[in-house]
């Protein structure tokens, strides 16, 4: 018995071979051929599934690119229209300086305008398609700056923060993009804990990359939310834009990474931003 190109080939029995030997050789060749056929069929099935998955991912990215282009156009148009409105409201406030009721109405108008401007900003961030400008920076220092900026809101909601990130951990990435991602994750956690709780931020240098996790003690994520949370415009919050986690996901993808969503065993949700070592590196031992 010999084999060529992975397929069995039956050798011609010698003149002294009896019928039993011939049948045994034939049976062995048949068994090997069946095994080879099964292996090939399994490989074709695997490759077909892999191709289908890649096609789905390509279609998803094409849809996101189209949505991003539309969002960018709408956001720029709205922002340009808001600029004169902001100016007129400022002039109107001067005229209503002695009118308390008029000022109250103006405050409500400006609050609505700020909300709209925030939504426009999120649209612009979502539609941004620039390449990361990678530079080394101290990850913990960035996180401390973010928490300091959000300190009034944290105190107002009675949120206790736990930061478990080495002081000398350097990350080579786009610092402003990482800042934007972390701010969105922290704000999501604050929305999940309106009556107080614990915000925990940890980083782990794993075998394939750095993992930055933001966890809360809120109600956690439903099955649908875990499945769809990274989709643009999906939200469970009244008045939410549904772009916070979508922006985080795009930032992760721009760095060659990903975002993972889980529920904590003790309650609450955890979102992990994974930045692979490809195109980035960790440096331990740098001065704090």
KEVEXGU-99070 format. One record per residue: x, y, z of N, C-alpha, C, O, CB in turn; residue in three letters. Coordinates in steps of 0.05 Angstrom, whole numbers, padded with zeros to 5 digits, always signed. Glycine has a CB too. Layout:
# residues N
XYZXYZXYZXYZXYZALA
...
END
This chain:
# residues 288
+00017-00024+00000+00000+00000+00000+00017+00025+00000+00035+00027+00017-00019+00000+00024UNK
+00012+00043-00018+00027+00068-00019+00007+00091-00020-00017+00086-00023+00046+00070-00043UNK
+00016+00115-00018-00002+00138-00017+00010+00160-00034+00034+00166-00033-00006+00148+00012UNK
-00007+00173-00050+00001+00195-00068-00018+00218-00065-00042+00214-00067+00003+00186-00098UNK
-00007+00242-00058-00023+00266-00054-00044+00262-00033-00066+00273-00034-00037+00274-00080UNK
-00037+00246-00012-00056+00242+00010-00077+00221+00005-00093+00216+00023-00069+00268+00017UNK
-00079+00209-00020-00099+00190-00026-00087+00162-00028-00066+00159-00040-00114+00197-00052UNK
-00101+00142-00017-00090+00115-00018-00091+00103-00046-00108+00110-00061-00105+00096+00002UNK
-00071+00086-00052-00071+00072-00078-00066+00042-00073-00047+00035-00059-00049+00084-00097UNK
-00083+00026-00084-00081-00003-00080-00060-00014-00099-00061-00011-00123-00108-00016-00085UNK
-00040-00029-00087-00020-00042-00103-00030-00068-00115-00047-00081-00102+00006-00047-00086UNK
-00021-00074-00138-00029-00100-00151-00017-00123-00136+00008-00124-00134-00021-00100-00181UNK
-00033-00142-00127-00022-00165-00111-00003-00181-00129-00007-00183-00153-00045-00182-00100UNK
+00016-00194-00117+00034-00211-00131+00020-00236-00140-00002-00242-00131+00059-00218-00115UNK
+00033-00252-00157+00020-00276-00167+00014-00297-00146-00003-00314-00149+00038-00289-00188UNK
+00028-00295-00122+00022-00314-00102+00001-00305-00082-00006-00321-00064+00047-00320-00087UNK
-00010-00281-00085-00030-00271-00066-00056-00286-00070-00065-00292-00092-00034-00241-00070UNK
-00068-00293-00047-00094-00307-00049-00117-00287-00047-00112-00263-00044-00096-00328-00026UNK
-00141-00296-00050-00165-00278-00050-00168-00264-00024-00176-00240-00024-00190-00294-00056UNK
-00162-00276-00002-00165-00263+00025-00146-00239+00027-00153-00218+00038-00159-00283+00047UNK
-00122-00242+00017-00102-00220+00018-00112-00197+00001-00109-00173+00008-00075-00229+00008UNK
-00123-00204-00023-00133-00183-00041-00156-00168-00028-00157-00143-00029-00142-00195-00068UNK
-00174-00183-00016-00197-00170-00003-00189-00153+00021-00200-00131+00025-00217-00191+00007UNK
-00169-00162+00036-00159-00147+00059-00146-00121+00050-00151-00100+00061-00139-00163+00075UNK
-00131-00123+00028-00118-00098+00017-00139-00079+00007-00137-00055+00011-00098-00105-00005UNK
-00159-00090-00006-00181-00073-00016-00196-00059+00006-00203-00036+00005-00200-00089-00033UNK
-00201-00074+00027-00216-00063+00051-00199-00041+00064-00210-00020+00071-00222-00086+00071UNK
-00174-00046+00066-00156-00025+00079-00156+00000+00062-00157+00022+00073-00128-00036+00083UNK
-00154-00003+00036-00154+00020+00018-00180+00035+00020-00181+00060+00019-00148+00012-00011UNK
-00203+00020+00022-00229+00033+00023-00232+00049+00049-00242+00071+00049-00251+00011+00022UNK
-00223+00037+00071-00224+00051+00097-00208+00077+00096-00217+00097+00106-00214+00032+00120UNK
-00184+00075+00085-00167+00099+00084-00180+00120+00066-00178+00144+00071-00139+00092+00073UNK
-00192+00111+00044-00205+00130+00026-00228+00143+00040-00233+00167+00036-00214+00116+00000UNK
-00243+00129+00055-00266+00140+00070-00257+00160+00090-00269+00182+00094-00282+00118+00084UNK
-00235+00154+00104-00224+00173+00124-00214+00198+00110-00219+00220+00120-00201+00160+00140UNK
-00201+00195+00088-00191+00218+00073-00214+00235+00064-00214+00260+00065-00174+00210+00049UNK
-00235+00222+00054-00259+00237+00044-00272+00252+00067-00280+00275+00064-00279+00217+00032UNK
-00274+00239+00091-00286+00252+00114-00269+00276+00123-00280+00297+00130-00289+00232+00137UNK
-00243+00273+00122-00225+00295+00130-00228+00319+00111-00229+00342+00119-00196+00286+00131UNK
-00230+00312+00085-00233+00333+00065-00260+00347+00068-00262+00372+00066-00230+00322+00037UNK
-00281+00331+00073-00307+00343+00077-00308+00361+00102-00320+00383+00101-00328+00321+00080UNK
-00294+00353+00123-00293+00370+00147-00277+00395+00142-00285+00417+00152-00280+00354+00171UNK
-00256+00393+00127-00240+00417+00120-00256+00436+00103-00254+00461+00107-00214+00409+00106UNK
-00271+00426+00083-00288+00443+00066-00309+00457+00083-00314+00480+00079-00301+00426+00044UNK
-00321+00442+00103-00341+00454+00120-00329+00477+00137-00340+00498+00140-00353+00433+00138UNK
-00304+00472+00148-00291+00492+00164-00285+00517+00148-00290+00539+00156-00266+00481+00176UNK
-00274+00513+00124-00267+00535+00107-00291+00551+00098-00291+00575+00096-00251+00526+00083UNK
-00313+00537+00093-00338+00550+00085-00349+00567+00108-00357+00590+00103-00359+00529+00077UNK
-00348+00557+00132-00357+00573+00155-00339+00597+00160-00348+00618+00166-00358+00555+00180UNK
-00313+00592+00157-00294+00614+00160-00298+00636+00139-00297+00660+00146-00265+00604+00159UNK
-00303+00628+00115-00308+00647+00093-00334+00663+00098-00335+00687+00094-00309+00633+00066UNK
-00355+00648+00108-00380+00661+00113-00377+00682+00136-00388+00704+00135-00402+00641+00121UNK
-00361+00675+00157-00357+00693+00179-00342+00718+00169-00348+00740+00178-00341+00679+00201UNK
-00321+00714+00152-00306+00737+00142-00324+00754+00124-00321+00779+00125-00282+00727+00126UNK
-00341+00742+00109-00360+00758+00092-00379+00774+00109-00385+00797+00103-00375+00739+00073UNK
-00389+00762+00131-00407+00777+00149-00392+00800+00162-00403+00822+00164-00418+00758+00171UNK
-00367+00795+00170-00351+00817+00183-00346+00839+00163-00346+00863+00169-00325+00806+00194UNK
-00340+00831+00138-00335+00851+00117-00359+00868+00112-00358+00892+00109-00325+00838+00091UNK
-00383+00854+00110-00408+00869+00106-00414+00887+00129-00423+00910+00125-00431+00849+00102UNK
-00408+00878+00154-00412+00896+00177-00395+00920+00176-00404+00943+00182-00407+00880+00203UNK
-00370+00917+00169-00351+00940+00167-00360+00959+00145-00357+00983+00148-00322+00930+00163UNK
-00370+00948+00123-00379+00966+00102-00403+00982+00110-00406+01005+00104-00386+00949+00076UNK
-00422+00969+00125-00445+00983+00135-00437+01005+00155-00447+01027+00154-00465+00964+00148UNK
-00417+00998+00173-00408+01017+00192-00395+01041+00178-00398+01064+00186-00389+01004+00212UNK
-00380+01035+00157-00366+01057+00142-00387+01076+00130-00384+01100+00130-00348+01046+00120UNK
-00409+01064+00119-00430+01080+00107-00444+01097+00128-00449+01120+00124-00450+01063+00092UNK
-00450+01084+00151-00463+01098+00173-00445+01121+00183-00454+01143+00189-00469+01079+00197UNK
-00418+01115+00184-00400+01136+00193-00399+01160+00175-00398+01182+00184-00372+01124+00195UNK
-00400+01155+00149-00400+01177+00129-00426+01193+00132-00425+01218+00132-00398+01166+00101UNK
-00448+01180+00135-00474+01194+00138-00474+01210+00164-00482+01233+00165-00497+01175+00138UNK
-00464+01197+00186-00463+01211+00212-00445+01235+00211-00452+01256+00223-00453+01191+00234UNK
-00422+01233+00198-00404+01255+00196-00417+01279+00181-00415+01302+00190-00378+01247+00181UNK
-00431+01273+00159-00444+01295+00144-00466+01308+00161-00467+01333+00162-00456+01283+00118UNK
-00482+01292+00174-00504+01303+00191-00492+01319+00213-00502+01341+00219-00522+01281+00201UNK
-00472+01309+00227-00460+01322+00250-00449+01349+00242-00453+01369+00256-00438+01305+00263UNK
-00435+01351+00220-00423+01376+00211-00445+01397+00204-00443+01420+00210-00404+01372+00187UNK
-00466+01387+00191-00488+01405+00184-00502+01416+00209-00508+01440+00211-00509+01391+00166UNK
-00507+01398+00228-00520+01407+00253-00502+01426+00269-00512+01446+00279-00528+01382+00270UNK
-00477+01419+00270-00459+01437+00286-00457+01464+00273-00457+01484+00288-00431+01424+00287UNK
-00456+01466+00247-00455+01492+00234-00480+01508+00240-00480+01532+00243-00451+01489+00204UNK
-00503+01494+00241-00528+01507+00247-00530+01516+00276-00544+01536+00282-00552+01489+00240UNK
-00517+01502+00294-00518+01508+00322-00501+01533+00330-00507+01546+00349-00509+01484+00339UNK
-00481+01538+00314-00463+01561+00321-00478+01587+00323-00474+01601+00343-00441+01563+00301UNK
-00494+01595+00303-00509+01621+00307-00530+01620+00329-00535+01640+00342-00522+01628+00281UNK
-00542+01596+00333-00562+01594+00355-00548+01599+00382-00560+01613+00398-00574+01565+00355UNK
-00524+01588+00386-00510+01594+00411-00504+01623+00414-00506+01634+00436-00483+01578+00411UNK
-00497+01636+00392-00491+01665+00394-00516+01681+00401-00515+01699+00418-00480+01675+00367UNK
-00538+01675+00388-00563+01689+00393-00573+01685+00422-00583+01703+00435-00585+01681+00374UNK
-00569+01661+00433-00577+01656+00460-00560+01672+00480-00570+01682+00500-00575+01626+00467UNK
-00535+01675+00473-00517+01691+00490-00526+01721+00490-00526+01734+00510-00488+01689+00481UNK
-00533+01731+00466-00543+01758+00464-00570+01762+00479-00575+01782+00491-00546+01767+00435UNK
-00587+01741+00476-00613+01743+00489-00610+01743+00520-00626+01756+00533-00630+01719+00481UNK
-00590+01728+00530-00586+01728+00559-00579+01756+00570-00588+01763+00592-00563+01708+00567UNK
-00564+01772+00554-00558+01799+00563-00583+01816+00565-00586+01832+00583-00538+01812+00544UNK
-00601+01812+00546-00626+01828+00545-00645+01820+00568-00661+01836+00577-00640+01825+00519UNK
-00643+01795+00577-00661+01785+00597-00648+01785+00625-00657+01771+00643-00670+01756+00590UNK
-00627+01801+00628-00613+01801+00653-00630+01808+00677-00626+01799+00699-00590+01821+00652UNK
-00651+01824+00673-00669+01833+00694-00696+01818+00693-00715+01827+00706-00674+01863+00692UNK
-00697+01796+00679-00722+01781+00676-00718+01752+00686-00710+01735+00670-00732+01781+00646UNK
-00723+01747+00712-00718+01720+00723-00733+01698+00708-00721+01677+00703-00726+01720+00752UNK
-00758+01702+00702-00773+01681+00688-00762+01676+00660-00759+01653+00651-00803+01689+00686UNK
-00754+01698+00647-00742+01695+00620-00715+01680+00622-00709+01664+00604-00738+01722+00607UNK
-00700+01685+00643-00674+01671+00647-00678+01642+00652-00662+01625+00643-00659+01684+00669UNK
-00699+01635+00667-00705+01606+00672-00711+01592+00645-00701+01570+00641-00728+01603+00691UNK
-00727+01605+00629-00733+01593+00603-00708+01590+00586-00704+01570+00572-00754+01609+00588UNK
-00691+01610+00588-00666+01610+00572-00648+01588+00582-00634+01575+00566-00652+01637+00574UNK
-00647+01583+00608-00631+01562+00619-00639+01535+00608-00623+01518+00601-00633+01561+00650UNK
-00665+01531+00605-00676+01505+00594-00668+01503+00565-00661+01481+00556-00706+01504+00598UNK
-00670+01525+00550-00661+01524+00522-00632+01517+00520-00624+01501+00502-00667+01551+00509UNK
-00615+01529+00536-00587+01524+00535-00580+01496+00544-00561+01484+00533-00571+01544+00551UNK
-00595+01485+00563-00590+01457+00571-00596+01438+00548-00581+01419+00543-00608+01450+00596UNK
-00618+01443+00534-00625+01427+00510-00604+01430+00489-00597+01411+00475-00652+01435+00500UNK
-00593+01454+00485-00573+01459+00465-00547+01444+00472-00534+01433+00455-00567+01489+00463UNK
-00540+01444+00498-00515+01429+00506-00519+01399+00501-00500+01386+00493-00510+01434+00536UNK
-00543+01389+00506-00548+01361+00501-00545+01355+00471-00534+01334+00463-00576+01353+00511UNK
-00555+01373+00455-00553+01369+00426-00524+01371+00417-00515+01355+00400-00570+01389+00411UNK
-00509+01390+00428-00481+01392+00421-00465+01368+00429-00447+01359+00415-00469+01418+00434UNK
-00473+01356+00452-00459+01332+00461-00464+01309+00442-00446+01293+00436-00469+01324+00489UNK
-00489+01307+00432-00496+01286+00413-00481+01290+00387-00471+01270+00375-00526+01285+00408UNK
-00478+01315+00378-00463+01320+00354-00434+01313+00357-00421+01302+00339-00465+01350+00346UNK
-00423+01319+00381-00395+01312+00386-00391+01282+00385-00371+01272+00374-00386+01323+00414UNK
-00410+01267+00396-00408+01238+00396-00409+01227+00367-00395+01209+00359-00430+01225+00413UNK
-00426+01239+00351-00428+01232+00323-00401+01236+00308-00393+01220+00293-00450+01247+00309UNK
-00389+01259+00314-00363+01265+00301-00342+01246+00310-00325+01237+00294-00355+01294+00308UNK
-00342+01239+00336-00322+01219+00346-00327+01192+00333-00308+01178+00327-00324+01217+00377UNK
-00352+01184+00330-00358+01158+00319-00350+01157+00289-00339+01137+00280-00388+01153+00321UNK
-00354+01179+00275-00347+01180+00247-00318+01185+00241-00309+01182+00218-00364+01201+00233UNK
-00302+01191+00262-00274+01196+00258-00260+01171+00249-00264+01150+00261-00261+01207+00284UNK
-00244+01172+00228-00232+01148+00217-00202+01152+00214-00189+01140+00197-00244+01142+00190UNK
-00190+01168+00232-00161+01173+00230-00145+01150+00243-00156+01136+00260-00154+01200+00244UNK
-00121+01147+00234-00103+01127+00245-00093+01136+00272-00089+01160+00277-00080+01121+00226UNK
-00089+01118+00291-00079+01125+00318-00051+01137+00316-00034+01128+00300-00079+01101+00337UNK
-00046+01158+00331-00020+01170+00334-00007+01158+00359-00011+01169+00381-00021+01202+00335UNK
+00008+01137+00356+00018+01122+00379+00042+01135+00391+00062+01141+00378+00026+01093+00370UNK
+00040+01140+00417+00062+01150+00434+00061+01137+00461+00040+01129+00470+00059+01181+00437UNK
+00084+01133+00474+00084+01121+00501+00073+01141+00521+00079+01164+00520+00112+01112+00509UNK
+00057+01131+00540+00047+01147+00562+00041+01129+00586+00037+01105+00583+00021+01163+00553UNK
+00041+01141+00609+00035+01127+00634+00005+01123+00636-00010+01143+00638+00046+01142+00659UNK
-00004+01098+00635-00033+01092+00635-00046+01102+00661-00068+01114+00660-00037+01063+00632UNK
-00034+01097+00684-00047+01104+00709-00050+01134+00711-00070+01144+00721-00031+01094+00733UNK
-00030+01149+00702-00032+01179+00703-00056+01189+00687-00070+01207+00695-00006+01192+00693UNK
-00060+01177+00663-00082+01184+00647-00109+01178+00662-00127+01195+00662-00082+01170+00620UNK
-00110+01155+00674-00135+01147+00688-00140+01166+00712-00163+01173+00717-00133+01118+00698UNK
-00119+01173+00726-00122+01192+00749-00132+01219+00739-00148+01232+00753-00095+01195+00764UNK
-00123+01228+00716-00132+01254+00705-00162+01252+00699-00177+01271+00704-00116+01262+00680UNK
-00170+01230+00687-00199+01226+00680-00216+01226+00705-00237+01239+00706-00203+01200+00664UNK
-00208+01211+00725-00223+01210+00750-00224+01236+00764-00244+01243+00777-00212+01188+00768UNK
-00202+01252+00762-00202+01279+00775-00222+01297+00761-00236+01312+00774-00174+01291+00774UNK
-00223+01295+00734-00242+01312+00719-00271+01305+00726-00289+01322+00726-00238+01309+00689UNK
-00276+01279+00731-00303+01270+00737-00309+01269+00767-00330+01259+00775-00308+01242+00725UNK
-00291+01279+00784-00294+01277+00813-00320+01289+00823-00333+01277+00840-00271+01291+00826UNK
-00329+01313+00813-00354+01323+00823-00378+01305+00818-00395+01301+00836-00360+01350+00810UNK
-00379+01293+00795-00401+01274+00789-00399+01249+00806-00419+01238+00815-00401+01267+00759UNK
-00374+01239+00809-00370+01215+00826-00379+01220+00855-00393+01203+00867-00341+01207+00825UNK
-00372+01243+00865-00380+01250+00893-00410+01254+00895-00422+01245+00914-00366+01275+00902UNK
-00422+01267+00875-00451+01272+00876-00467+01246+00876-00488+01244+00888-00459+01289+00852UNK
-00456+01226+00861-00471+01200+00860-00461+01180+00881-00471+01157+00881-00467+01188+00832UNK
-00443+01189+00898-00432+01172+00919-00419+01146+00907-00425+01124+00916-00454+01164+00939UNK
-00402+01151+00888-00388+01129+00875-00360+01127+00886-00345+01147+00886-00387+01133+00844UNK
-00353+01104+00896-00326+01099+00906-00309+01086+00884-00318+01068+00870-00326+01080+00931UNK
-00285+01097+00880-00268+01087+00858-00245+01070+00869-00233+01076+00889-00256+01111+00842UNK
-00240+01049+00855-00217+01032+00861-00200+01029+00835-00209+01020+00815-00226+01003+00871UNK
-00175+01038+00837-00157+01039+00814-00135+01019+00818-00117+01024+00835-00147+01068+00809UNK
-00134+00998+00804-00114+00977+00806-00098+00976+00781-00101+00957+00764-00127+00949+00813UNK
-00080+00995+00777-00064+00998+00753-00035+01005+00762-00032+01025+00777-00075+01019+00733UNK
-00015+00990+00754+00013+00997+00762+00020+01025+00754+00014+01035+00733+00032+00977+00750UNK
+00034+01039+00772+00042+01066+00767+00063+01068+00745+00065+01089+00731+00053+01079+00792UNK
+00078+01048+00740+00100+01049+00720+00092+01035+00694+00110+01028+00678+00125+01037+00731UNK
+00067+01031+00689+00058+01017+00665+00055+01036+00642+00037+01054+00642+00031+01002+00671UNK
+00072+01032+00622+00071+01049+00598+00056+01035+00576+00058+01011+00572+00100+01056+00589UNK
+00040+01051+00562+00025+01041+00540+00032+01057+00515+00031+01082+00516-00006+01041+00545UNK
+00038+01044+00493+00043+01058+00468+00018+01057+00452+00011+01036+00440+00068+01045+00453UNK
+00003+01079+00451-00022+01081+00437-00029+01110+00433-00014+01128+00441-00045+01066+00454UNK
-00052+01115+00421-00061+01143+00417-00074+01151+00444-00096+01142+00450-00081+01145+00393UNK
-00061+01169+00458-00070+01176+00485-00098+01188+00485-00114+01182+00502-00050+01194+00498UNK
-00103+01206+00466-00129+01219+00466-00151+01200+00459-00174+01203+00469-00128+01243+00446UNK
-00146+01181+00441-00166+01161+00435-00171+01143+00459-00194+01136+00464-00157+01144+00410UNK
-00150+01135+00473-00154+01119+00497-00169+01134+00518-00186+01123+00532-00127+01109+00508UNK
-00163+01160+00521-00177+01177+00540-00207+01178+00534-00224+01175+00551-00166+01206+00540UNK
-00213+01181+00508-00241+01182+00500-00255+01156+00506-00278+01156+00515-00243+01189+00470UNK
-00242+01134+00500-00253+01108+00506-00259+01104+00535-00280+01095+00543-00235+01085+00495UNK
-00239+01111+00552-00243+01107+00581-00265+01125+00592-00281+01116+00608-00216+01113+00596UNK
-00265+01150+00583-00286+01168+00592-00314+01157+00586-00332+01158+00602-00283+01196+00579UNK
-00317+01146+00561-00343+01134+00554-00350+01111+00572-00373+01107+00580-00343+01126+00525UNK
-00330+01094+00577-00335+01071+00594-00342+01079+00623-00360+01067+00635-00310+01052+00595UNK
-00328+01099+00633-00334+01108+00661-00362+01121+00662-00377+01116+00681-00313+01128+00670UNK
-00369+01137+00642-00395+01150+00642-00417+01129+00640-00438+01132+00652-00397+01169+00619UNK
-00413+01108+00624-00432+01086+00623-00436+01073+00650-00458+01067+00658-00423+01065+00603UNK
-00414+01069+00665-00415+01057+00691-00430+01075+00711-00446+01066+00727-00387+01051+00702UNK
-00426+01101+00709-00440+01120+00726-00470+01120+00721-00486+01121+00739-00429+01149+00723UNK
-00477+01117+00695-00506+01116+00689-00518+01091+00701-00542+01090+00707-00510+01116+00658UNK
-00502+01069+00704-00513+01044+00715-00514+01045+00745-00526+01026+00757-00495+01021+00706UNK
-00503+01066+00758-00503+01067+00788-00514+01094+00797-00499+01109+00810-00475+01062+00799UNK
-00538+01101+00791-00549+01127+00799-00551+01131+00829-00551+01153+00839-00576+01132+00786UNK
-00554+01109+00844-00557+01110+00873-00531+01104+00887-00531+01099+00911-00578+01091+00882UNK
-00508+01104+00873-00483+01099+00886-00473+01071+00880-00488+01053+00871-00485+01103+00915UNK
-00447+01066+00886-00435+01040+00881-00405+01042+00879-00393+01062+00889-00446+01028+00855UNK
-00393+01022+00867-00364+01021+00866-00355+01019+00836-00366+01002+00821-00353+00996+00882UNK
-00337+01036+00829-00325+01036+00802-00297+01024+00804-00281+01036+00819-00325+01064+00789UNK
-00291+01003+00790-00265+00990+00792-00252+00990+00765-00263+00981+00745-00268+00961+00803UNK
-00227+01001+00764-00212+01001+00739-00186+00985+00744-00171+00992+00762-00206+01030+00730UNK
-00182+00965+00728-00158+00948+00730-00145+00945+00703-00158+00947+00682-00165+00921+00743UNK
-00119+00939+00704-00105+00932+00679-00088+00907+00684-00077+00903+00706-00086+00956+00670UNK
-00087+00890+00663-00072+00865+00665-00056+00862+00640-00066+00865+00618-00091+00841+00669UNK
-00030+00857+00643-00012+00852+00620-00014+00822+00615+00001+00806+00627+00017+00861+00626UNK
-00031+00814+00596-00035+00786+00589-00015+00776+00569+00003+00792+00561-00063+00782+00579UNK
-00017+00751+00561+00002+00740+00542+00000+00752+00514+00020+00752+00499-00002+00710+00540UNK
-00023+00763+00507-00027+00774+00480-00029+00804+00479-00029+00816+00457-00051+00761+00467UNK
-00033+00817+00502-00036+00846+00501-00045+00856+00528-00048+00841+00548-00056+00854+00480UNK
-00048+00882+00530-00058+00895+00554-00088+00895+00555-00101+00902+00535-00046+00923+00557UNK
-00100+00889+00578-00129+00889+00581-00135+00910+00603-00127+00907+00626-00140+00861+00589UNK
-00151+00929+00595-00160+00950+00614-00190+00946+00619-00206+00948+00600-00155+00979+00603UNK
-00198+00940+00643-00225+00934+00650-00238+00956+00667-00226+00965+00687-00227+00907+00665UNK
-00262+00963+00660-00278+00982+00676-00303+00967+00685-00319+00959+00669-00285+01008+00659UNK
-00306+00964+00712-00328+00948+00722-00344+00965+00742-00334+00983+00755-00317+00923+00737UNK
-00370+00959+00744-00388+00974+00762-00404+00954+00778-00403+00929+00774-00407+00993+00746UNK
-00419+00964+00797-00436+00947+00814-00466+00953+00808-00483+00951+00826-00430+00952+00844UNK
-00471+00960+00783-00499+00965+00775-00514+00939+00770-00506+00918+00780-00499+00981+00750UNK
-00536+00940+00756-00553+00917+00751-00542+00897+00731-00554+00875+00729-00580+00926+00742UNK
-00521+00903+00717-00510+00885+00697-00524+00888+00670-00541+00905+00667-00512+00856+00707UNK
-00516+00871+00652-00525+00873+00624-00544+00850+00618-00539+00827+00626-00502+00873+00604UNK
-00566+00856+00604-00584+00835+00595-00570+00820+00572-00550+00829+00561-00611+00846+00587UNK
-00581+00797+00565-00570+00781+00543-00570+00798+00517-00551+00797+00502-00585+00755+00539UNK
-00592+00812+00512-00594+00828+00488-00574+00851+00488-00561+00857+00468-00622+00840+00485UNK
-00570+00863+00512-00551+00885+00514-00523+00876+00509-00507+00889+00495-00553+00899+00542UNK
-00516+00853+00520-00489+00842+00515-00485+00835+00485-00463+00838+00475-00484+00817+00532UNK
-00506+00827+00472-00504+00820+00444-00503+00844+00426-00490+00843+00405-00528+00802+00436UNK
-00516+00866+00434-00520+00889+00415-00507+00914+00425-00508+00935+00411-00549+00893+00411UNK
-00495+00914+00448-00485+00939+00460-00465+00954+00443-00463+00978+00444-00472+00934+00487UNK
-00449+00939+00426-00429+00952+00410-00440+00962+00383-00426+00975+00368-00406+00933+00404UNK
-00466+00957+00378-00478+00967+00353-00483+00997+00355-00492+01007+00376-00505+00952+00348UNK
-00477+01012+00334-00482+01040+00334-00512+01046+00338-00529+01033+00326-00473+01054+00308UNK
-00518+01065+00355-00545+01075+00360-00563+01056+00377-00587+01061+00381-00559+01081+00334UNK
-00551+01034+00386-00567+01017+00405-00563+01028+00433-00540+01032+00442-00557+00987+00403UNK
-00585+01032+00447-00583+01043+00474-00607+01033+00490-00629+01028+00480-00582+01073+00474UNK
-00603+01031+00516-00625+01024+00535-00631+01048+00553-00648+01047+00571-00617+01000+00552UNK
-00617+01071+00548-00621+01095+00564-00639+01115+00550-00634+01121+00527-00594+01108+00571UNK
-00659+01125+00564-00676+01146+00552-00659+01170+00544-00644+01181+00561-00698+01155+00572UNK
-00661+01179+00520-00646+01202+00511-00617+01196+00503-00602+01214+00495-00646+01222+00532UNK
-00609+01170+00505-00581+01163+00498-00577+01162+00468-00596+01157+00453-00573+01137+00511UNK
-00553+01167+00459-00547+01166+00431-00540+01137+00421-00542+01131+00398-00525+01185+00424UNK
-00532+01120+00440-00524+01094+00432-00497+01093+00418-00492+01074+00402-00545+01081+00415UNK
-00480+01113+00422-00455+01114+00408-00431+01110+00427-00408+01107+00417-00452+01140+00394UNK
-00435+01111+00453-00413+01109+00472-00396+01084+00468-00372+01087+00463-00423+01110+00500UNK
-00408+01061+00469-00393+01036+00466-00385+01032+00437-00364+01019+00432-00409+01013+00476UNK
-00400+01042+00418-00393+01039+00390-00367+01055+00385-00350+01046+00370-00415+01050+00372UNK
-00364+01078+00398-00339+01093+00395-00316+01078+00408-00294+01077+00397-00342+01121+00409UNK
-00321+01066+00431-00300+01050+00445-00291+01027+00427-00267+01021+00424-00310+01039+00472UNK
-00310+01014+00414-00304+00992+00396-00287+01001+00372-00269+00987+00365-00330+00979+00387UNK
-00294+01024+00361-00279+01034+00338-00250+01041+00346-00231+01037+00331-00293+01058+00325UNK
-00247+01052+00370-00220+01059+00380-00204+01033+00384-00181+01032+00377-00222+01075+00406UNK
-00217+01013+00395-00203+00987+00399-00195+00975+00372-00172+00967+00369-00221+00967+00414UNK
-00213+00975+00353-00206+00964+00326-00184+00980+00313-00167+00968+00299-00231+00964+00309UNK
-00184+01006+00317-00163+01023+00305-00135+01015+00315-00115+01018+00302-00168+01052+00310UNK
-00134+01004+00340-00109+00995+00352-00105+00965+00348-00086+00954+00359-00109+01001+00382UNK
-00122+00953+00332-00119+00924+00327-00130+00907+00350-00124+00884+00351-00091+00917+00323UNK
-00146+00919+00367-00157+00905+00391-00186+00900+00389-00198+00899+00368-00151+00921+00415UNK
-00199+00896+00412-00227+00890+00414-00238+00898+00441-00223+00905+00459-00232+00860+00409UNK
-00265+00897+00443-00279+00903+00468-00295+00879+00476-00309+00867+00459-00298+00928+00464UNK
-00293+00872+00501-00308+00849+00512-00327+00858+00534-00320+00875+00550-00288+00828+00523UNK
-00351+00847+00534-00371+00854+00553-00380+00829+00569-00386+00809+00558-00396+00867+00540UNK
-00379+00832+00595-00387+00810+00613-00403+00820+00637-00402+00844+00642-00363+00793+00622UNK
-00416+00803+00651-00428+00809+00676-00410+00798+00698-00401+00775+00696-00457+00798+00678UNK
-00406+00813+00719-00389+00804+00741-00404+00783+00758-00428+00785+00762-00381+00829+00759UNK
-00389+00764+00769-00402+00743+00785-00416+00755+00810-00437+00745+00818-00382+00723+00794UNK
-00405+00776+00821-00416+00788+00845-00437+00809+00838-00448+00822+00856-00394+00800+00862UNK
-00443+00813+00813-00462+00833+00804-00449+00856+00789-00425+00862+00793-00477+00844+00828UNK
-00464+00869+00772-00453+00891+00757-00442+00881+00730-00442+00858+00724-00431+00905+00772UNK
-00432+00901+00715-00421+00895+00688-00392+00903+00687-00383+00920+00701-00437+00910+00666UNK
-00378+00890+00668-00350+00896+00664-00345+00898+00634-00353+00880+00619-00331+00875+00677UNK
-00331+00919+00626-00324+00922+00598-00293+00923+00596-00280+00939+00610-00336+00949+00586UNK
-00282+00906+00579-00253+00904+00577-00244+00914+00549-00254+00906+00529-00244+00875+00580UNK
-00225+00933+00550-00212+00943+00526-00186+00929+00523-00168+00932+00540-00208+00974+00528UNK
-00183+00913+00502-00159+00897+00498-00143+00909+00475-00152+00912+00453-00167+00867+00491UNK
-00118+00916+00482-00099+00927+00462-00076+00907+00459-00061+00902+00477-00087+00955+00472UNK
-00074+00894+00435-00054+00874+00431-00026+00885+00430-00022+00909+00425-00059+00858+00405UNK
-00006+00868+00434+00022+00876+00433+00030+00883+00404+00050+00897+00401+00040+00854+00444UNK
+00016+00873+00385+00022+00880+00357+00018+00910+00354-00004+00921+00360+00004+00865+00337UNK
+00039+00924+00346+00038+00954+00342+00038+00969+00369+00035+00993+00369+00014+00962+00326UNK
+00042+00955+00390+00045+00970+00416+00062+00953+00434+00066+00929+00429+00017+00976+00428UNK
+00071+00965+00456+00087+00950+00475+00083+00961+00502+00076+00984+00506+00117+00950+00467UNK
+00088+00944+00522+00088+00952+00550+00116+00954+00559+00133+00938+00551+00072+00931+00567UNK
+00122+00974+00575+00148+00977+00586+00146+00979+00616+00134+00998+00626+00163+01002+00574UNK
+00156+00959+00630+00156+00959+00659+00182+00971+00669+00203+00968+00657+00151+00931+00670UNK
+00180+00984+00691+00204+00995+00704+00210+01023+00697+00231+01034+00705+00227+00978+00696UNK
+00192+01037+00682+00196+01065+00677+00191+01081+00702+00176+01073+00720+00178+01075+00653UNK
+00203+01105+00703+00199+01122+00727+00171+01132+00727+00160+01140+00706+00219+01145+00727UNK
+00158+01133+00751+00130+01143+00753+00131+01173+00751+00109+01185+00752+00118+01134+00780UNK
END
